[in-house]
């Protein structure tokens, strides 16, 4: 799936990136070739160039991160743009200097208003460079929730609070939702309600993230 997305991005870049910028743009793509977050950002940007003009991403900055959702700033040759990105999708939010217009997104990331957002991200020097999410050992390797945050519903790493098994594999999700199958959003909302009543198990890097023995431990 990742390899297919990379090929799609490369194809889009042939039409979107100015010739003199292609080498740098391809090098940045290769840097993030195993990172679903950055790949979703690239795919969204090169599918729909914000200004409708040839352009390329030269750098990605991290504005905020919460519960597997990343607020990223794409630095390009024309301007700087904000994106809401998860392991499944990337949504264009607008130019950095205009802030975030959607109240739901503002409040999710803790901004009081669009003006508050603009003030907090006015200086690029205050924003760290984004690094591949899958390399951060404090994050869930699938949905990228951080320690003590809840997984994205449906993440295979989430622990079932009723049987301590894998929530996506055990039958508890059907039993507690009162369904033979979870077919739609209403069914998922019913399951989420039951999970919240019971108490969802948040991500814990020490106990839930897969680990591999170090070289010296193998000897």
FENSULFEN-V652521 format. One record per residue. N is the residue number from 1. RES is the residue in one small letter. PSI is psi in radians with two decimals (* if undefined). OMEGA is omega in whole degrees, -180 to 180 (* if undefined). NEAR is the number of other C-alpha atoms within 10 Angstrom. Layout:
# FENSULFEN-V652521
n=N res=RES psi=PSI omega=OMEGA near=NEAR
n=N res=RES psi=PSI omega=OMEGA near=NEAR
This chain:
# FENSULFEN-V652521
n=1 res=x psi=-0.76 omega=179 near=6
n=2 res=x psi=-0.75 omega=-179 near=13
n=3 res=x psi=-0.62 omega=178 near=10
n=4 res=x psi=-0.74 omega=-180 near=9
n=5 res=x psi=-0.68 omega=178 near=16
n=6 res=x psi=-0.75 omega=179 near=21
n=7 res=x psi=-0.66 omega=178 near=11
n=8 res=x psi=-0.73 omega=179 near=14
n=9 res=x psi=-0.76 omega=179 near=21
n=10 res=x psi=-0.69 omega=179 near=19
n=11 res=x psi=-0.76 omega=179 near=13
n=12 res=x psi=-0.65 omega=-178 near=17
n=13 res=x psi=-0.52 omega=179 near=23
n=14 res=x psi=-0.54 omega=-178 near=12
n=15 res=x psi=-0.35 omega=-172 near=13
n=16 res=x psi=-0.54 omega=-172 near=20
n=17 res=x psi=2.25 omega=176 near=21
n=18 res=x psi=2.51 omega=-174 near=16
n=19 res=x psi=-0.71 omega=-178 near=13
n=20 res=x psi=-0.25 omega=-178 near=8
n=21 res=x psi=-0.04 omega=-172 near=14
n=22 res=x psi=-0.68 omega=-179 near=16
n=23 res=x psi=-0.83 omega=-179 near=12
n=24 res=x psi=-0.68 omega=-180 near=13
n=25 res=x psi=-0.72 omega=179 near=21
n=26 res=x psi=-0.62 omega=178 near=17
n=27 res=x psi=-0.68 omega=178 near=12
n=28 res=x psi=-0.68 omega=176 near=17
n=29 res=x psi=-0.75 omega=180 near=20
n=30 res=x psi=-0.59 omega=179 near=13
n=31 res=x psi=-0.56 omega=-177 near=12
n=32 res=x psi=0.47 omega=-172 near=17
n=33 res=x psi=-0.13 omega=176 near=16
n=34 res=x psi=0.14 omega=-174 near=17
n=35 res=x psi=1.96 omega=-177 near=18
n=36 res=x psi=-0.55 omega=-180 near=23
n=37 res=x psi=-0.93 omega=-179 near=26
n=38 res=x psi=-0.68 omega=-180 near=27
n=39 res=x psi=-0.67 omega=177 near=23
n=40 res=x psi=-0.65 omega=177 near=22
n=41 res=x psi=-0.86 omega=179 near=26
n=42 res=x psi=-0.80 omega=-177 near=26
n=43 res=x psi=-0.75 omega=179 near=19
n=44 res=x psi=-0.78 omega=-178 near=19
n=45 res=x psi=-0.87 omega=-176 near=24
n=46 res=x psi=-0.27 omega=174 near=23
n=47 res=x psi=-0.58 omega=-177 near=16
n=48 res=x psi=1.54 omega=180 near=14
n=49 res=x psi=2.12 omega=-174 near=15
n=50 res=x psi=-0.67 omega=-178 near=18
n=51 res=x psi=-0.04 omega=-178 near=9
n=52 res=x psi=0.25 omega=-179 near=8
n=53 res=x psi=2.68 omega=177 near=12
n=54 res=x psi=2.32 omega=-175 near=16
n=55 res=x psi=2.94 omega=177 near=24
n=56 res=x psi=2.65 omega=177 near=24
n=57 res=x psi=2.23 omega=179 near=25
n=58 res=x psi=-0.36 omega=-177 near=16
n=59 res=x psi=2.61 omega=177 near=15
n=60 res=x psi=2.22 omega=178 near=22
n=61 res=x psi=2.57 omega=179 near=20
n=62 res=x psi=2.04 omega=178 near=18
n=63 res=x psi=-0.80 omega=-179 near=20
n=64 res=x psi=2.79 omega=177 near=16
n=65 res=x psi=2.32 omega=-180 near=17
n=66 res=x psi=2.24 omega=174 near=15
n=67 res=x psi=0.75 omega=177 near=21
n=68 res=x psi=0.00 omega=177 near=21
n=69 res=x psi=2.33 omega=-177 near=22
n=70 res=x psi=2.27 omega=172 near=23
n=71 res=x psi=1.88 omega=-173 near=21
n=72 res=x psi=2.65 omega=176 near=27
n=73 res=x psi=2.06 omega=178 near=28
n=74 res=x psi=2.07 omega=178 near=24
n=75 res=x psi=2.18 omega=-178 near=18
n=76 res=x psi=3.11 omega=180 near=14
n=77 res=x psi=-0.33 omega=-178 near=13
n=78 res=x psi=-0.79 omega=-176 near=13
n=79 res=x psi=-2.99 omega=178 near=14
n=80 res=x psi=2.32 omega=-173 near=19
n=81 res=x psi=2.54 omega=-179 near=22
n=82 res=x psi=2.43 omega=178 near=25
n=83 res=x psi=2.45 omega=169 near=22
n=84 res=x psi=2.09 omega=-173 near=20
n=85 res=x psi=2.37 omega=172 near=23
n=86 res=x psi=-3.10 omega=180 near=22
n=87 res=x psi=-0.15 omega=-178 near=20
n=88 res=x psi=-0.49 omega=-172 near=10
n=89 res=x psi=2.97 omega=174 near=15
n=90 res=x psi=2.30 omega=-178 near=23
n=91 res=x psi=2.21 omega=178 near=15
n=92 res=x psi=2.25 omega=-178 near=17
n=93 res=x psi=-0.37 omega=180 near=19
n=94 res=x psi=-3.05 omega=179 near=16
n=95 res=x psi=2.54 omega=-179 near=16
n=96 res=x psi=-0.74 omega=-176 near=21
n=97 res=x psi=-0.16 omega=177 near=17
n=98 res=x psi=-0.14 omega=180 near=15
n=99 res=x psi=-2.89 omega=-178 near=22
n=100 res=x psi=2.29 omega=-177 near=22
n=101 res=x psi=-0.51 omega=-175 near=14
n=102 res=x psi=2.10 omega=-178 near=11
n=103 res=x psi=-0.67 omega=-178 near=12
n=104 res=x psi=-0.75 omega=180 near=11
n=105 res=x psi=-0.74 omega=178 near=14
n=106 res=x psi=-0.89 omega=-177 near=17
n=107 res=x psi=-0.60 omega=179 near=12
n=108 res=x psi=-0.72 omega=-178 near=12
n=109 res=x psi=0.13 omega=172 near=17
n=110 res=x psi=0.27 omega=177 near=13
n=111 res=x psi=2.39 omega=-178 near=17
n=112 res=x psi=-0.56 omega=-177 near=12
n=113 res=x psi=3.04 omega=177 near=16
n=114 res=x psi=-0.66 omega=179 near=17
n=115 res=x psi=-0.68 omega=178 near=14
n=116 res=x psi=-0.70 omega=178 near=15
n=117 res=x psi=-0.84 omega=-179 near=20
n=118 res=x psi=-0.74 omega=-179 near=16
n=119 res=x psi=-0.71 omega=-177 near=12
n=120 res=x psi=-0.43 omega=-178 near=15
n=121 res=x psi=0.34 omega=-177 near=16
n=122 res=x psi=-0.47 omega=-179 near=15
n=123 res=x psi=2.07 omega=179 near=10
n=124 res=x psi=-0.48 omega=-178 near=16
n=125 res=x psi=-0.32 omega=180 near=9
n=126 res=x psi=-0.11 omega=-177 near=12
n=127 res=x psi=2.19 omega=179 near=17
n=128 res=x psi=2.69 omega=175 near=12
n=129 res=x psi=2.33 omega=178 near=15
n=130 res=x psi=2.36 omega=175 near=17
n=131 res=x psi=2.65 omega=-174 near=16
n=132 res=x psi=2.22 omega=-176 near=15
n=133 res=x psi=-0.62 omega=-176 near=24
n=134 res=x psi=-0.21 omega=178 near=17
n=135 res=x psi=-0.15 omega=-179 near=11
n=136 res=x psi=1.93 omega=-175 near=12
n=137 res=x psi=-0.10 omega=177 near=16
n=138 res=x psi=-0.07 omega=-177 near=18
n=139 res=x psi=2.62 omega=173 near=23
n=140 res=x psi=2.32 omega=-177 near=28
n=141 res=x psi=-0.17 omega=-179 near=19
n=142 res=x psi=-1.01 omega=-176 near=18
n=143 res=x psi=-0.13 omega=176 near=25
n=144 res=x psi=0.40 omega=170 near=28
n=145 res=x psi=2.54 omega=179 near=25
n=146 res=x psi=2.89 omega=177 near=22
n=147 res=x psi=2.32 omega=-179 near=19
n=148 res=x psi=0.03 omega=174 near=14
n=149 res=x psi=2.72 omega=177 near=18
n=150 res=x psi=2.55 omega=176 near=21
n=151 res=x psi=2.77 omega=166 near=24
n=152 res=x psi=2.29 omega=-178 near=19
n=153 res=x psi=2.20 omega=-177 near=14
n=154 res=x psi=-0.13 omega=178 near=11
n=155 res=x psi=2.26 omega=-178 near=18
n=156 res=x psi=-0.19 omega=180 near=14
n=157 res=x psi=-0.31 omega=-177 near=20
n=158 res=x psi=2.39 omega=-179 near=25
n=159 res=x psi=2.40 omega=177 near=21
n=160 res=x psi=2.23 omega=-179 near=21
n=161 res=x psi=-0.20 omega=-179 near=17
n=162 res=x psi=-0.71 omega=-176 near=16
n=163 res=x psi=-0.07 omega=-179 near=11
n=164 res=x psi=0.25 omega=176 near=11
n=165 res=x psi=-2.87 omega=178 near=15
n=166 res=x psi=2.07 omega=-172 near=16
n=167 res=x psi=-0.63 omega=-178 near=21
n=168 res=x psi=-0.09 omega=-177 near=16
n=169 res=x psi=-0.46 omega=-178 near=11
n=170 res=x psi=2.99 omega=-179 near=15
n=171 res=x psi=-0.06 omega=-177 near=14
n=172 res=x psi=-0.61 omega=-177 near=18
n=173 res=x psi=-0.54 omega=177 near=23
n=174 res=x psi=-0.77 omega=-179 near=14
n=175 res=x psi=-0.83 omega=-176 near=12
n=176 res=x psi=-0.47 omega=177 near=15
n=177 res=x psi=-0.17 omega=-180 near=19
n=178 res=x psi=0.58 omega=-177 near=13
n=179 res=x psi=2.60 omega=173 near=13
n=180 res=x psi=-0.56 omega=178 near=10
n=181 res=x psi=2.69 omega=175 near=12
n=182 res=x psi=1.74 omega=-169 near=16
n=183 res=x psi=-0.45 omega=-173 near=9
n=184 res=x psi=-3.11 omega=-178 near=8
n=185 res=x psi=-0.61 omega=180 near=9
n=186 res=x psi=-0.71 omega=178 near=10
n=187 res=x psi=-0.73 omega=179 near=16
n=188 res=x psi=-0.65 omega=177 near=17
n=189 res=x psi=-0.66 omega=178 near=14
n=190 res=x psi=-0.72 omega=177 near=16
n=191 res=x psi=-0.76 omega=-179 near=22
n=192 res=x psi=-0.66 omega=178 near=17
n=193 res=x psi=-0.77 omega=179 near=14
n=194 res=x psi=-0.68 omega=178 near=15
n=195 res=x psi=-0.75 omega=-180 near=18
n=196 res=x psi=-0.61 omega=177 near=11
n=197 res=x psi=-0.75 omega=180 near=9
n=198 res=x psi=-0.67 omega=-176 near=12
n=199 res=x psi=1.72 omega=-179 near=12
n=200 res=x psi=2.62 omega=178 near=18
n=201 res=x psi=1.98 omega=-180 near=19
n=202 res=x psi=2.89 omega=179 near=17
n=203 res=x psi=2.44 omega=175 near=24
n=204 res=x psi=1.99 omega=-175 near=18
n=205 res=x psi=-0.62 omega=-176 near=18
n=206 res=x psi=-0.63 omega=-175 near=11
n=207 res=x psi=-0.38 omega=-174 near=8
n=208 res=x psi=-0.44 omega=-178 near=16
n=209 res=x psi=2.26 omega=179 near=17
n=210 res=x psi=2.42 omega=178 near=11
n=211 res=x psi=2.71 omega=-179 near=10
n=212 res=x psi=2.48 omega=-179 near=8
n=213 res=x psi=2.43 omega=178 near=7
n=214 res=x psi=2.86 omega=-174 near=8
n=215 res=x psi=-0.73 omega=-178 near=7
n=216 res=x psi=-0.42 omega=-180 near=6
n=217 res=x psi=-0.35 omega=-179 near=7
n=218 res=x psi=-0.34 omega=-175 near=7
n=219 res=x psi=* omega=* near=5
